[in-house]
C-alpha cells in the first residue's frame, strides 16, 4: 500500500514538472524572441550602407534593391543605321547622310570576400555613306571603364577610371543606347558639383581623347558618422592641327564629413580644391576653392533627394590675374514609381570649358524618364540643357564668343526579343549655339549654331553572362 502511494506521488511530481517545462517553453516561443545582439561596427553600420552611403562621398543611393551578385563575363554587340542631318557635327551644316555604327562590348565583374572588380570595354566604328570634305569614311570609337573596391571593417576605398577616344564629344553609338552594362559611361554623380566634368559639348568631327582617374575612401568613426576623401585627375586632348579646341587638365581634391541623424536623412559638409591647367598662351591656370553644405533624404528603393549649396572662390592666373566669389550648387532627385522612374538634376559649378573656353561658369540641368510598355517594350526619354560663360579671354578656342548654350532631347524605344536580343528605335536632337554674329569662322563651317537631328534603328545581341566561379 505504501509503495503504491509512493508511486502515485512520484507520478504526480513528474506531471507537475512536465507542465512547468511546457509553460517555460511557451514563454520563450518564437512569438517573443530574445533581443538579437547588436551588429558589429563595420559593413553593417548604417552610415556605410550601399542603399544610403555618406552624402559627402562619391557614391549615391541606389533605387534598385541589391540582390546576391555573381562573378561573370559578358559580351554584347550592337549594329545600327542612322539618318543624320549633320554627320560631320559642323556649325551651319544641314545635309542628311547615312551613318552605320558597329559597337562591341565586353563586361567583367568579379567578387571576392572583401573586394569587387568591375570592368567594361566598348569599341567599334562609325561608317559614313557620304563623308564631308576632310572627314574620313570610318571613325574609330573606344571607351573603357574600371571600378575596383576594397573594404575593411569600418570603411572602404574605390579606384575608378574612365577612358574614351571618340570622333566627337559623346559615345552614344547612334543614340540608341550603349551595349553592355554601362560601366564605361556611368560617370560620377556624387562629390562636389562638377567633380570630374571632363569634355562636354562638341562641334566638329575632331578626334579627342579623354581620361578621368579617381581614388576615394570612406572611413566611419561610429555607426552614424564618417569622413570621406577623394582625388581626381581629368585630361582632355584634341587631335586638332588648327588649334581650334583647347586641351586642358583638371585636378580635384576634396574632403568631407557626413552624419546620419535619422533613418532617412543625412547632412554633410565638403571642402574641395580644383586646379584647371591650359597651355600658357591659351589660358594658364585657374585655382578654385569650393565649400558645400549638403543634405540628403533617402527612402530605399523609392526616393533619393540630394541638395547642396555653398560659396566658391576662383583665382585666374594668366597675363592679367583676377579673383571672384560665386555660388556652387547641386540638386538631384530620383524617384521610382510603381512602373517607371524619374531623374532630375541641376548643378552650378566651374568647368574646364569643354575645349571651347579656358574655363567656364557652367549651369547644367537634366531630366530623364524610363517606363516599361507592356512586357517587352521599354521607353527612355531625356532632356538636357547647359549654359556656359567664358571665365577668361583666350587667343584660341571660341575666342569671339563669351558664352554658349547646349541643349538636347531624345527618346529610345526598346523591344526585347527573347533573352538575348533587343530591337530599338531612337530619335535625338542636339544644338550648340554661340553668342557671336553670323559668319563667325572660329570653328569649321559657317554660322554660330550647330543643329543635329538623328533617327536610328538597330539590333543588339547580349547573350547570357558566363559565370567564372
C-alpha positions in Angstrom: 0.0 0.0 0.0 2.8 2.4 0.9 4.6 1.5 -2.3 1.5 2.3 -4.4 1.1 5.7 -2.6 4.8 6.4 -3.2 4.4 5.6 -6.9 1.4 7.9 -7.3 3.3 10.7 -5.6 6.2 10.3 -8.0 3.9 10.3 -11.0 2.2 13.5 -9.8 5.5 15.2 -9.3 6.7 14.2 -12.7 3.4 15.6 -14.2 3.8 18.9 -12.4 7.4 19.2 -13.6 6.4 18.5 -17.2 3.7 21.1 -17.1 6.2 23.7 -15.7 8.6 22.9 -18.5 5.8 23.4 -21.1 4.9 26.8 -19.6 8.6 27.9 -19.7 8.8 26.7 -23.3 5.7 28.7 -24.3 7.1 31.8 -22.6 10.3 31.5 -24.8 8.4 30.7 -28.0 9.3 32.5 -31.4 6.4 34.9 -30.8 8.5 36.7 -28.2 12.1 36.3 -29.4 15.0 37.4 -27.4 16.7 40.7 -28.4 19.4 39.9 -31.0 22.9 41.0 -30.5 23.8 44.4 -32.0 25.6 44.1 -35.4 29.4 44.6 -35.4 30.5 48.1 -36.2 31.6 47.9 -39.9 29.8 46.9 -43.0 26.5 46.7 -41.2 26.8 50.2 -39.9 24.1 52.4 -41.3 26.5 55.1 -42.5 28.2 52.5 -44.7 25.0 51.1 -46.2 25.1 51.0 -50.0 21.4 52.0 -50.0 22.3 55.2 -48.2 26.1 56.0 -48.5 27.7 59.1 -47.0 26.3 62.2 -48.6 29.8 63.8 -48.8 31.2 60.9 -50.8 31.1 59.9 -54.4 28.6 57.0 -54.2 24.9 57.7 -54.5 21.9 55.9 -53.1 20.5 53.2 -55.4 16.9 52.9 -56.3 17.4 49.2 -57.1 17.3 46.8 -54.2 20.5 44.8 -54.2 20.5 41.1 -54.6 23.1 38.4 -54.4 25.7 39.0 -57.1 27.9 36.6 -59.0 31.1 36.9 -60.9 30.8 36.7 -64.7 32.0 37.8 -68.1 29.5 39.0 -70.7 29.9 40.1 -74.4 27.5 42.3 -76.4 27.2 43.5 -80.0 25.1 46.4 -81.4 24.6 47.3 -85.1 22.5 50.4 -86.0 21.7 52.5 -89.0 21.2 56.3 -88.6 19.9 59.2 -90.7 22.0 62.2 -89.5 21.3 65.8 -90.6 24.8 66.9 -89.5 27.1 63.9 -89.5 30.2 66.0 -89.5 29.0 67.9 -86.5 29.7 71.3 -88.1 28.4 74.8 -87.5 25.7 75.8 -90.0 25.7 72.4 -91.7 22.4 70.8 -92.9 22.9 67.8 -95.2 21.4 64.3 -94.4 23.6 61.3 -94.7 23.5 57.7 -93.6 25.8 56.5 -90.8 26.3 52.9 -89.7 27.5 52.1 -86.2 29.0 48.8 -85.2 29.8 48.6 -81.5 31.1 45.6 -79.4 31.2 45.4 -75.6 32.9 43.2 -73.1 32.0 43.3 -69.4 33.6 41.6 -66.4 32.6 41.6 -62.7 34.4 39.7 -60.1 33.6 39.4 -56.4 35.9 38.4 -53.5 35.1 38.4 -49.8 36.4 42.0 -49.3 36.9 43.3 -52.8 34.9 43.8 -56.0 36.1 44.5 -59.6 34.1 45.8 -62.5 35.5 46.4 -66.0 34.0 47.3 -69.4 35.3 48.0 -72.8 33.4 49.4 -75.8 34.9 49.5 -79.2 33.9 49.9 -82.8 33.4 52.4 -85.5 31.1 54.8 -87.3 30.9 54.4 -91.1 29.7 57.4 -93.2 27.9 56.9 -96.6 29.0 60.3 -98.0 31.7 61.9 -95.8 32.2 65.7 -95.9 35.3 67.3 -97.0 38.1 66.4 -94.6 36.0 63.7 -93.0 37.1 60.0 -93.1 34.6 57.3 -94.2 35.2 55.4 -91.0 35.9 56.8 -87.5 37.1 54.8 -84.5 35.3 54.7 -81.2 36.7 53.4 -78.0 35.7 53.6 -74.3 36.7 51.7 -71.2 35.7 51.9 -67.6 37.1 50.4 -64.4 35.9 50.3 -60.8 37.8 48.4 -58.1 36.5 48.4 -54.5 38.2 47.1 -51.3 36.6 47.1 -47.9 37.7 46.8 -44.3 35.6 46.6 -41.1 35.0 50.4 -40.8 35.4 51.7 -44.4 36.3 51.2 -48.0 38.4 52.6 -50.8 37.4 52.8 -54.5 39.6 53.3 -57.6 37.7 54.4 -60.8 38.9 55.2 -64.3 37.1 56.2 -67.4 38.8 56.4 -70.8 37.5 57.4 -74.3 38.8 58.1 -77.8 36.0 59.4 -79.9 35.4 61.3 -83.2 33.2 63.9 -81.3 32.1 64.6 -77.7 30.0 61.6 -76.7 29.9 57.8 -77.0 26.2 57.2 -77.9 26.5 54.7 -80.8 23.9 56.2 -83.0 21.9 57.5 -80.0 20.3 54.1 -79.3 22.0 53.5 -76.0 25.3 51.7 -75.4 25.6 47.9 -75.3 26.9 46.3 -72.2 26.3 47.2 -68.6 27.1 51.0 -68.9 30.2 50.9 -66.6 32.3 52.8 -69.2 29.9 55.8 -69.3 28.5 55.6 -65.7 30.0 58.9 -64.7 30.3 60.3 -61.2 27.2 61.8 -59.6 28.5 62.4 -56.1 31.1 64.8 -54.8 31.3 68.5 -55.5 29.3 70.0 -58.4 31.4 69.3 -61.5 33.7 67.0 -59.6 35.1 65.4 -62.8 33.2 67.2 -65.6 35.6 66.4 -68.5 34.6 67.0 -72.1 31.0 68.3 -72.6 29.8 70.0 -75.8 31.3 69.4 -79.2 31.4 71.0 -82.6 33.5 69.5 -85.4 34.5 65.9 -86.2 37.8 66.2 -84.3 39.2 63.1 -82.6 39.5 63.6 -78.9 41.0 61.6 -76.0 39.7 62.0 -72.5 40.5 60.2 -69.3 39.4 60.5 -65.7 41.0 58.7 -62.8 39.6 58.9 -59.3 40.6 57.4 -55.9 38.2 57.9 -53.0 37.8 56.5 -49.5 35.2 56.4 -46.7 36.1 55.9 -43.0 33.3 55.5 -40.5 34.1 56.9 -37.0 30.8 55.5 -35.5 27.7 53.9 -36.9 26.3 57.4 -37.8 29.3 59.4 -38.9 32.0 59.1 -41.5 34.9 61.0 -43.1 35.3 61.0 -46.9 38.3 61.9 -49.1 38.7 61.9 -52.9 41.2 62.9 -55.5 40.7 63.0 -59.3 42.7 63.8 -62.5 40.9 64.6 -65.8 42.7 65.1 -69.1 41.2 66.2 -72.4 43.3 66.2 -75.6 42.1 67.2 -79.0 43.9 66.0 -82.2 43.2 69.3 -84.0 46.0 70.8 -86.1 44.1 74.1 -86.4 44.3 74.8 -82.6 40.5 75.4 -82.6 40.0 73.4 -79.4 41.8 73.9 -76.1 43.5 71.0 -74.4 43.1 71.0 -70.6 43.8 69.2 -67.3 41.7 69.2 -64.2 43.0 68.2 -60.7 40.5 67.9 -57.8 40.9 67.1 -54.1 38.1 67.1 -51.7 37.3 66.1 -48.1 34.0 65.8 -46.3 32.1 64.8 -43.2 28.7 63.0 -43.1 26.3 62.4 -40.3 23.2 60.3 -40.3 20.7 62.0 -38.0 17.6 59.9 -38.8 16.8 56.7 -40.7 16.3 58.6 -44.0 18.2 61.9 -43.6 21.9 62.8 -43.7 23.8 66.1 -43.5 27.3 66.7 -44.7 30.0 69.3 -45.4 32.6 69.2 -48.2 35.6 71.3 -49.0 37.4 70.9 -52.3 40.3 72.4 -54.3 40.3 72.4 -58.1 43.2 73.3 -60.5 42.5 73.8 -64.2 45.5 73.9 -66.4 45.7 75.0 -70.0 48.6 75.9 -72.4 50.0 79.1 -71.0 49.4 81.0 -74.2 45.7 79.9 -74.2 44.7 80.2 -70.5 47.3 79.5 -67.9 45.9 78.2 -64.6 42.7 78.5 -62.7 42.5 77.8 -58.9 39.1 77.1 -57.4 38.2 76.6 -53.8 34.7 75.2 -53.1 32.7 74.7 -49.9 29.3 72.9 -49.9 26.8 72.0 -47.2 24.7 69.1 -48.3 21.5 67.3 -47.2 20.0 64.0 -48.4 16.7 62.3 -47.9 16.6 58.6 -49.0 13.8 56.0 -48.9 15.4 52.7 -50.0 14.2 51.5 -53.3 11.9 54.5 -53.9 13.3 58.0 -53.4 16.7 59.8 -53.4 17.0 63.6 -52.9 20.3 65.3 -52.6 20.7 69.1 -52.3 23.9 71.2 -51.6 25.0 74.8 -51.9 28.0 76.9 -50.9 30.5 79.6 -51.9 33.4 79.2 -54.2 36.5 81.3 -54.7 38.1 81.4 -58.1 41.6 82.8 -58.8 42.6 83.1 -62.5 46.3 83.4 -63.2 47.1 84.4 -66.7 48.5 87.6 -68.2 46.0 89.5 -66.1 45.1 88.0 -62.8 41.6 88.3 -61.3 39.7 86.8 -58.5 36.0 86.4 -57.8 33.4 84.9 -55.4 30.4 82.9 -56.7 28.0 80.2 -55.7 28.2 76.5 -56.4 25.1 74.3 -56.1 23.7 70.9 -56.9 20.2 69.3 -56.6 19.3 65.8 -57.7 16.0 64.0 -57.4 15.4 60.4 -58.3 12.0 58.8 -57.8 10.8 55.3 -58.6 7.1 54.9 -59.3 5.3 51.6 -59.5 6.1 51.1 -63.2 8.5 53.9 -64.1 11.4 56.0 -62.8 12.2 59.7 -63.0 15.5 61.6 -62.5 16.0 65.4 -62.4 19.2 67.3 -61.6 20.6 70.8 -61.6 24.2 71.9 -61.0 26.2 75.2 -61.0 29.9 74.9 -61.0 33.2 75.9 -62.7 34.2 73.6 -65.6 37.3 73.3 -67.9 35.2 74.7 -70.8 34.7 71.6 -73.0 37.6 72.6 -75.3 35.8 75.9 -76.3 36.9 78.1 -73.4 39.8 78.2 -71.0 37.4 77.6 -68.1 33.8 78.4 -67.8 31.0 79.1 -65.3 28.5 76.3 -66.1 24.9 75.7 -65.2 23.5 72.3 -66.3 20.1 70.7 -65.9 18.8 67.3 -67.0 15.5 65.4 -66.8 15.2 61.6 -67.6 12.3 59.3 -67.6 12.1 55.5 -68.0 9.0 53.3 -68.3 8.2 49.8 -69.5 5.4 49.5 -72.1 3.9 46.1 -71.6 6.0 43.0 -71.1 8.6 43.5 -73.8 8.8 47.3 -74.6 10.7 50.0 -72.7 10.8 53.7 -73.4 13.6 56.1 -72.2 13.3 59.9 -72.7 15.8 62.6 -71.9 16.1 66.4 -71.8 19.3 68.3 -71.1 20.4 71.9 -71.2 23.5 73.8 -70.1 24.7 77.4 -70.2 28.5 78.1 -70.2 30.1 81.5 -69.7 33.7 82.2 -70.6 35.9 82.5 -67.5 38.8 84.2 -69.2 39.9 85.5 -72.6 41.9 83.3 -74.9 43.7 83.5 -78.2 42.3 80.1 -79.2 39.0 78.2 -78.9 35.8 80.2 -79.2 37.6 83.5 -78.9 34.8 85.5 -80.4 32.1 84.2 -78.1 31.5 85.0 -74.5 29.2 82.0 -73.8 27.5 79.1 -75.4 24.3 77.1 -74.8 23.9 73.4 -75.4 20.6 71.6 -75.4 19.4 68.1 -76.3 16.3 65.9 -76.4 15.8 62.3 -77.3 13.8 59.1 -76.8 14.7 55.4 -77.3 12.1 52.6 -77.7 13.4 49.1 -77.0 11.8 45.8 -77.8 13.1 42.7 -76.0 13.3 39.7 -78.4 13.7 36.8 -76.1 16.6 36.8 -73.6 19.5 37.6 -76.0 18.2 40.2 -78.5 16.8 43.8 -78.4 15.4 45.8 -81.2 15.5 49.6 -80.8 14.3 52.8 -82.5 15.7 56.2 -81.4 15.5 59.9 -82.1 17.9 62.6 -80.8 18.1 66.3 -81.3 21.0 68.5 -80.2 22.0 72.1 -80.5 25.2 74.1 -79.7 24.8 77.9 -80.0 27.5 80.6 -79.5 26.6 84.2 -78.8 28.5 85.6 -81.8 27.5 87.3 -85.0 26.6 85.1 -88.0 29.7 84.4 -90.2 32.0 83.6 -87.2 34.5 81.1 -88.5 36.3 80.1 -85.3 35.1 76.6 -86.0 34.9 74.6 -89.2 31.9 75.6 -91.2 29.9 78.8 -91.1 27.3 80.3 -88.8 27.1 80.2 -85.0 24.7 77.3 -84.4 25.1 73.6 -84.9 21.9 71.7 -85.2 21.7 67.9 -85.4 18.8 65.5 -85.8 19.5 61.8 -85.7 17.0 59.0 -86.2 18.2 55.4 -85.8 17.1 51.8 -85.8 19.3 48.9 -84.6 19.6 45.5 -83.0 21.6 44.4 -80.0 22.8 41.0 -79.1 23.6 40.3 -75.4 23.9 36.6 -74.5 23.5 35.3 -71.0 26.6 36.0 -68.9 29.1 33.3 -68.3 29.9 32.5 -64.7 33.6 32.5 -63.8 33.5 30.8 -60.4 
